[in-house]
Amino acid sequence: MVDEKGPQALALGYVSDAARADKVKYPKFAAGSHCANCALFQGKAGDAAGGCPLYAGKQVASTGWCSAWVKKA
């Protein structure tokens, strides 16, 4: 799993619970956005965690969020 205190996670504002996203620092955050509905999330629907190309070799929580979030098409 990605460590929230790791350099890549800190740079992108990753949190394992989207409710804790820094809405002041990241005003682009939208309610309801989280890793599971991000285009970069590589897990399947319903998975608790999945891969993300931004965090090579690590998994992100499906309930997480970072500033690179992009709505899944």
N, C-alpha and C positions, 0 to 999 in steps of 0.2 A: 504494500500500500504506500501511497505517496505520504511523506512526512510533511505536515503543514508548515514546519519550521525549516524545511530544506530550501536551498537557494532558488530553485525554479518555482516552487510553490509560493514562496514569498514574493518573487518578482511578478507572478500572475495573480496574486491575491487568493490562492486556492484555500478553500475551507471544506471540510468533509460534510458540513451541514449548511446548505444554502441559506438558511435562516440567519446564520452568523456572518454573511457577506457584509463587507464594509460598504454600506450604501452611500456614504459621503465620499469616500475615496474612489468608488466605482459607481458613478451615477447611472451608468448604462445597465446596471443590474435591474432586472424586471422580475416582479413577483411571479413565482411559478417556474422560473428558469432553474435548471439543475443539470448535473452531468448526464443523467439518463435521457434527457431530451435535447442534448447537444449533438451536433453533427459529427463531432470528433469522438464521441463515446463509442467504444468498440464492443461493449457488452451486449447481451440480448435483452429484450424487454423483460422486466422482472428480476434481472440480476441485481444483487446487492452491490456489486462492484464490477468494473470492467477496465480494459486497457484504454489508454489515451496516448496518441502519438507525441504529445507535448511532454510526457513523463515516461520516456523510454524504459521499458522493462518493469514498470510499476503500474498498479491499478489505482483508479480513483473511485471514491464512493459514488454510487448512483445518485445519492442525495446531495452530493457536493456541488461546488460552483467555482469557477475562476473567470478572470476577465477576458479569456479567449472564447467564452461561450458563444456559440452560433446556433440558432434554431435549426433543429433537424428538419429536413424537407419532407 
